Each structure stands twice: as C-alpha cells, then as structure tokens.
Amino acid sequence: MTLYAQFAAHLDSILDALVAEGTLPDGLNRRAVTVEPPRDASHGDLATNAAMVLAKPSGTNPRALAEAIAAKLGALNEVASVAVAGPGFINLTLKEDRWRDELAAIHAAGDDYGRSDVGAGVTVNVEYVSANPTGPMHMGHCRGAVVGDALSSLLEHIGHRVIREYYVNDAGGQVDVLARSVHLRYREALGEDAGEVPEGLYPGDYLIPVGQMLAADYGDRYAAAPEGEWLPLFRTRAVAAMLDLIKADLALLGIHHDLFSSEAELQAAGKPEEAEAWLRARDLIYDGVLEAPKGELPDDWEPVELPLFRSTKFGDDQDRPIKKSNGQWTYFGADLAYHFQKAQSADQLIDIWGADHAGTVKRIVAAVEALTEGKTRFDVKLIQMVRLLRAGEPVKMSKRSGNFVTLADVVREVGKDVVRFTMLTRKADAQMDFDFAKVVEASKDNPVFYVQYAHARVHSLRRRAAEAGIAPATATPDLSRLDTAELSLVKRLAQFPRVVDGAAQAREPHRIAFYLYDLAADFHGAWNAGNDDPSRRTVIAGDVSLTQARLYLADAIGQIIRSGLRIMGVEAVEEMK
C-alpha cells in the first residue's frame, strides 16, 4: 500500500473508532475527506480536511473534532508531529524513516508503483478522434487524439477495462461529396482533363491515388455512367481508403483504436429506430411542434410535427427533434442511437469532442441519462483548438481548400514524443499554440525537453558511478545516508499514485505532464546544487555507501518518469542528442 493510501486507511480507522466512541454519528458520507500534501510545505508532509468536512453533518465543532482526530493520528508510529490549523485543518509531519521506507517501496513495486485496482475492471468506452473520413488527419484532430489515447492509458493504469472507439461519420452528405471528388480523380486517372476542381468538392491531392486505384479496378466502366450507378460504390471505396489513411496517420502517434463503428451501419441495422422505441415506451419521446425561432422568422419556416426527445426533463434548454421533416434522422437522433449502442457494452462513457460541439453537450448528456436510466457515468471532454505557428506566423489549416498541415507532416518534422507531450502540457479546454521552433527548443521553458533531459541525466549517473569504480547496490542500500533535502525528492515521488488516481477520476491526463515537469524541476535543482557544492553530487568517489544511496534515489526518479511518460505514450530517452 502506498503512503497516501496507507494514511487514508489510517484516517478511516480513526474515524471508525470515533464513531464507536460516540464522538461521531454512524453513516456519515466520507467521500469528500482527503489526505494530500499541504499547499505550504512548511506546514508538514500531509494534510487532511476530515474535521472540516464531517463537523457540520455530525453537529460537531470542527476545531474540537480536529483535536480528537489529531490525538489519534499523533499516536501512529510513523508520525513525528500533528498540528491543528485554523478552524480545523490537520497537518502531519512524518518521521524521516517513513520516507526512506517509501523509497524502498517504490523500488519494490517497480513499474507497478502508481498502478491500482480502483477501476475494479469497470469497462469504460472512450470515443476519440472520430474525424470525418474525408481526408488525412490534420493538426486540428491531433490534440483530441492524444488526449483520448493518454486518458485511455490512464484509466487502464488504475484498473479499468478500456474500449478505444472511433465513430466513423459515413452517413452524411460529406461522404457523398467525397465520392464525387474521387470520381473526378478517377476520370483524371483514365486520361480525362477535368480542369479545375469544382467548388464544393475536395481538391486535395491525397485523393489522386484513390482515383487511380478505382481506375485500375474498374477501367472506364463508370466514367460516363449516371451518378446513381457509381455513387454508392465510390462512397464505400473512398471511405475505406480514407480510413486506411487515417489509421496510418494515427499509428505515427502510436494510436490504435479497438473499434471503428460505422454510422451508416448503425442506421442500416435500425439502431435509431430501436432507441426511439425504447424512449417512447418510457414516454421520453413524443410527437410535437417546436417553438418558432426567436427573432425574424425565415421565409421557409413552418410549424411541423416532429418526434421530440424530452431533454428538458434532464436539464436541457428545450426538447430536441430526433428526425427532420423529411423523415431523415437529425445529427442528434443518430448520436442518441450511437450512445445507446455504446452503453450496452460499457459501464462508463467518455466522449472527446472539439470545442465547436459545446452547444450540443447538454442534449447528449440528457440522452445518455435517459437511455441508461442514470446508471452510466458519462463525461464529455471538450478540446480547444491548436494554433500552429511557424516563424511567429499562424499556419492556416483547411481540408476543403486542400491547403493544410497534416498530422503526418508534423510528426515527421518534430517527432511523435514531442507532439504527444506538447498536446498534454495544457488543460484540454484551454487554447494552445504549437510553435514549431519552441517545441524542439532545448530549454527549461520546453517541458518536453526538460522532462526528457531529467531522465537522460538519471541514466548517465550509473555511467559516472562506474567510472568512479562504484557499482549500484545489489540490495537496499543504507538509506540513512539520505538527508532531509534528498528525502524531499522522495516526497515528490510518493505523490505519483495519488496524481495518477486523481487524473483518472477527473479525466485529466494533462495532470501527469504537470507532475513530471515538477519532478524534473526538483531533480534538476538537486543536480545544480551538486554543481555548486561537490558534496551534493550523486557520485562521491570516496564514499561508496552514500553514492549507492543516492543512485538508489535517482533510479526511483527515473522509474517514476518512465511510468508517467508511458501513460502519456512518450518514450523515456536515455541520451539527449
């Protein structure tokens, strides 16, 4: 059991004892009780809000409750001192040997330090990317792809079973446009001079090989044929070719989905009708007329009876139509059916969406609550745009114009690890600049370099020790040689499991990048202290036991950096070039 988990268990036992003594009533909700580092390190090693959280529901004075809890915490062997601060916060300082024990526990656990079974095998479906299958991936898709993939790894790290899913939007008008664009390239491949690509079609050169493939397969059979004869075939072949392209682009980032779900297949299988029937049976869909749009009415507006989902019952602003007046499914109707399908094979759902979809979040959250009768946790994570900069100037991206920077171009220029790490250096809902020069800059201001450099430095220490004739300890070295400053690094390492758990529960993988940056800063600070004072260096030629203890600590730092980078899908390099 890791240190924070152990003290959470200690606290739980203490609260049980206070219940048994009659100090606290039984049945209190302890979910909001935390054990965490104090905001100010001078206040101690650990802090808990237990008294502040439980005082009001128990009808107890928070300060008095804090004193009762503190008295029992102070009796623990690992605790050096306990203090009650303000109206009832409790701060603990641990004995230094407890941190030495935790360092040994980190080594003993190895790569499993930070893993847990909190997820208890609960299945989580994470749907991410889901870009229209009309061309290669561009950098507008990249951030959501990385966030979704890192979040999936994070959830697996705490014991969830994860389904990585891509929803293929192959039932809308955009795939008809794609098919017509490919037909143009097909005719070109047969030798026809098609001239400029007409307005409204996709002009990108990436469709030329698809046209050539179709020309090789079918000759001129469809060159002059009516659209109705070739459109379904060209649509199917074009979407398949684009998905192959998309999968190859994602593979460059180390991203592989478990499942690709087709919207067209979903509709052909009658899933929207199935969802509608399920909701109608529960009086959650009715036939009604929407209110007129506010302001001046458009000339073509007329009141039409449509099947409406009672989304206002679940917190939405208005009830939502699931079909258009022509009988076709609305985007919402199709999405509703898709989520109904996902919920049948998963206990929890997560959607990674672009921020431009923010307006539809309420209705889909309402739909999932209705379709799962409130039993399925559902999160929508909105991803803000990435602005590409080169020489300080924004790089424009437009798939329709054919002038855009592909994900593959960027990965080949700066590398997979740089792209993945950079995409996690800000909260997903905050806008981001991706500056081609800065993301490869060798400086403290570049988190990618700063963390990778810390790991490379750790790796170099064994070589330095070997040059000094000192081998790493074959068993746990004498950790009493580590002083207070060095144990402060262990305190940072010990936070890793709780950071992983908190990031997974909040669906925020960027927290791992933030933690690694702070850990790297601590390590670089210790390294620089050794530059100023040779006695603070890891390798001390005349002192084997001290060197072995410090190598043991450095190895633990490298281990945690590797574990964090693994969650992010980033390689931990051993040498900076």
C-alpha positions, 0 to 999 in steps of 0.5 A: 500500500502506498503512503497516501493510501496507507494514511487514508486507511489510517484516517478511516480507522480513526474515524471508525473508532470515533464513531464507536466512541460516540464522538461521531454519528454512524453513516456519515458520507466520507467521500469528500475527506482527503489526505494530500500534501499541504499547499505550504510545505512548511506546514508538514508532509500531509494534510487532511480536511476530515474535521472540516468536512464531517463537523457540520453533518455530525453537529460537531465543532470542527476545531474540537473534532480536529483535536480528537482526530489529531490525538489519534493520528499523533499516536501512529508510529510513523508520525513525528508531529500533528498540528491543528490549523485554523478552524480545523485543518490537520497537518502531519509531519512524518518521521524521516524513516517513513520516507526512506521506507517509501523509497524502498517501496517504490523500488519494490513495486517497480513499474507497478508503483502508481498502478491500482485496482480502483477501476475494479475492471469497470469497462469504460468506452472512450470515443476519440478522434472520430474525424470525418473520413474525408481526408488525412488527419490534420493538426486540428484532430491531433490534440483530441487524439492524444488526449483520448489515447493518454486518458485511455492509458490512464484509466487502464493504469488504475484498473479499468477495462478500456474500449478505444472507439472511433465513430466513423461519420459515413452517413452524411452528405460529406461522404457523398461529396467525397465520392464525387471528388474521387470520381473526378480523380478517377476520370483524371486517372483514365486520361480525362482533363477535368480542369479545375476542381469544382467548388464544393468538392475536395481538391486535395491531392491525397485523393489522386491515388484513390482515383487511380486505384478505382481506375485500375479496378474498374477501367472506364466502366463508370466514367460516363455512367449516371451518378446513381450507378457509381455513387454508392460504390465510390462512397464505400471505396473512398471511405475505406481508403480514407480510413486506411489513411487515417489509421496510418496517420494515427499509428505515427502517434502510436494510436490504435483504436479497438473499434471503428463503428460505422454510422451508416451501419448503425442506421442500416441495422435500425439502431435509431429506430430501436432507441426511439422505441425504447424512449417512447415506451418510457414516454421520453419521446413524443410527437410535437411542434417546436417553438418558432425561432426567436427573432425574424422568422425565415421565409421557409419556416413552418410549424411541423410535427416532429418526434421530440426527445424530452431533454428538458426533463434532464436539464436541457434548454428545450426538447430536441427533434430526433428526425427532420421533416423529411423523415431523415434522422437529425445529427442528434437522433443518430448520436442518441442511437450511437450512445445507446449502442455504446452503453450496452457494452460499457459501464462508463462513457467518455466522449472527446469532442472539439470545442465547436460541439459545446452547444450540443453537450447538454442534449447528449448528456440528457440522452445518455441519462435517459437511455441508461436510466442514470446508471452510466457515468458519462463525461464529455471532454471538450478540446480547444483548438491548436494554433500552429505557428511557424516563424511567429506566423499562424499556419492556416489549416483547411481540408476543403481548400486542400491547403493544410498541415497534416498530422503526418507532416508534423510528426515527421518534422518534430517527432511523435514524443514531442507532439504527444507531450506538447498536446498534454502540457495544457488543460484540454479546454484551454487554447494552445499554440504549437510553435514549431521552433519552441517545441524542439527548443532545448530549454527549461521553458520546453517541458518536453525537453526538460522532462526528457533531459531529467531522465537522460541525466538519471541514466548517465549517473550509473555511467559516472558511478562506474567510472568512479569504480562504484557499482549500484547496490545489489540490495537496499542500500543504507538509506540513512545516508539520505538527508532531509533535502534528498528525502524531499525528492522522495516526497515528490515521488510518493505523490505519483499514485495519488496524481495518477488516481486523481487524473483518472477520476477527473479525466485529466491526463494533462495532470501527469505532464504537470507532475513530471515537469515538477519532478524534473524541476526538483531533480534538476535543482538537486543536480545544480546544487551538486554543481555548486557544492561537490558534496551534493553530487550523486557520485562521491568517489570516496564514499561508496555507501552514500553514492549507492544511496543516492543512485538508489534515489535517482533510479526511483526518479527515473522509474517514476518518469518512465511510468508517467511518460508511458501513460502519456505514450512518450518514450523515456530517452536515455541520451539527449542528442 
